[in-house]
Amino acid sequence: MQQSQRAVDNHALAYAIDQANELGLPVVVCFGLTDRFPEANLRHFAFMLQGLRETGEALREMGVEFVLRTGNPPNVAQQLGLRAAMIVCDQGCLRIQRQWRSQLAENSERRVVQVESDVVVPVEAASNKEEYAAATLRPKIHRLLDRFLVPLAVREPKIQRPIGLDSIDWRSTEAILQTLDLDRTVPPVAGILGGHSRATARLADFLSLRLEGYADQRNDPAVDQQSGLSPYLHFGQISPLTIALKAMQMPRSEGTSAFLEELIVRRELACNFTEFNPNYDRFDGLPDWCRQTLQKHESDARPYLYEEPQLEAAQTHDPYWNAAMTEMKQTGKMHGYMRMYWGKKILEWTDDPKRAFEVALRLNNKYFLDGRDPNSFCGVAWCFGKHDRPWAERPIFGTVRYMNANGLRRKFDIDAYVRRVMAATLDL
């Protein structure tokens, strides 16, 4: 277990139980805990370990032994696999996740089977190449929804005896955190806890209170109309299949359609990006037209220039951008529309587009609970033109889409957003 950190609606776990039942063997779930995951810090690890504690309890109730060990994840799995009939692993779309699984498959003496469980339609079933935009991926996904958007039957292990393997006490979140060599400058977010139960409670709250108006109001930063599920999806603490099936049980509405579009098509477009673009986390991973137009305007005069420490401290002339940065730092999240504005302004206020990309991604991955996620990598790249089209040429941006504060004021009560952020951060 690494990407799909849950006991519910987990296709990899279901496959492992099926295989164990055929062989008359018990199931062991192992998690290799490494403090060397790129850019992960105390905020991320605290949230993840809160979720793993719940997962461990759920697995124990199922009769499945949960083993948590520190070390390089493929090495942990390989070592435990020496006593196993086979190894089943979940799938991840990031470079390091693919490297870990390849290393395990190459070095293990046992058969290794990878099972995808963190998208609705498996990435390579939907497409075998990097897609240009949502418009090209959408029909490919829709053709497969009848096959994959179906409930996963609950499995029960036939053999439920514990083996008694050595494990860290996964119930002791704080004690584990103290043993890890982490960046501790970014603290956990007060009031936002990890775990499947919190994810399902947040989902129920969203479906009952905010889904109906989601289509019309999801882009309004002054209105809290978003689901808040992205951190839980990032750590695999809830399945997108669970979410989609629950949403489909609600009365059909524009809100339901818009939400499923974001959850399935847009999210899986991001997975397609990180799966098939080897430079998904670099400026060089942008389409040619984006890089060319931005570099053409690289020497254009900027109205303001800020260094990364000023940006990180939310010390710009723009109160809306400062509020967004403050929201990110204090709460580990940011309204989706403001994430776009936030990234566009870093491009505008940095003297070099490549450096702007690096700064935006570094801050994104440091503070967001869902940083270092395909959606996050894709979101930053979108601010620089990825999955978009050329627009009218203008200074600095070239033909990359432009956003400004006047647009925020024209479309929304953006001052209400600032007040909401400031009130929320004062409560923390």
C-alpha angles and dihedrals in degrees: 000000000000114000101024099055099179143084096220126078091356111150093192091054091045091053091048091052091049091052093045092050091052090051096041093240135129122250124240121192115202131189120196108212115205127174088203096079104131114266095348115142142176093288092056097042094049092053092045095048091049087058095045090054090059091044091052091053092048092049091049090053088053091053093252120132115230118207122191117190134166118238144076103324098231090048091051091050093044093051094048090043091066087079095042134090090223142347123237119192134181123237132251130186100214126098096247092047092054090047092052093051093045090050091050093048093048097047105033121103089209132071111271120206122188117207123188116224110150100078131050096231112034110251097238093042089059096046141348095210143044108282122226097223145331089280092065096043099041099074091046091054095043091055089059102042095095088058100045107024093081132112118270111234115239114250127206122200112238092208110054104167117126117239095205099232120177112267142162111253096262091191091069102077097165094046091052092049090055091058095053125091098230142155099258097184091096109062127206115273113258112234097016111095129179127237144095093265091055091047093052091046090051090048092051090049092050095047094049099040111023113020094084093061096034097105094055103033109030092097095051109101091198091062123065096222100134126104100238090214100119097096090052092048090048093057093039091242090137129026121240085223090060091050095046094049092048091049091050090056089063121088108283111258143146087265092058092049093048092048094049089049090056095041098047114018101031096038093047090047085062091050089050089053096053093040097053105025110074090195097050091133097046137074087240089065092069120100115272094250092055095050093043096050094044093048090047088059096037093112095048114124114261120218089219133012123202133180121225095259090056091050093047090051091051090239104146132120091252115088092193094053091044090053091051092050090048091050090052095049097044103036105025091236142071134199109270096238091050090051087064093047091045093055094044092054093051086056091049096046099045122083095224126041094214091053090045089056091051093048093048093049094045093052091042093054095042101054110021116089086216094045117128088038127125088247091054095048089047093046093054091046090051090059087061094047107277114146089006133097132242115275132194110308118256138160119293095359098054104191095339113114114272129213129188142181093254088062090054091051093046096049103034146022087256094172087062087057090053091050091048092051093047092048092048094049092048088057093056 
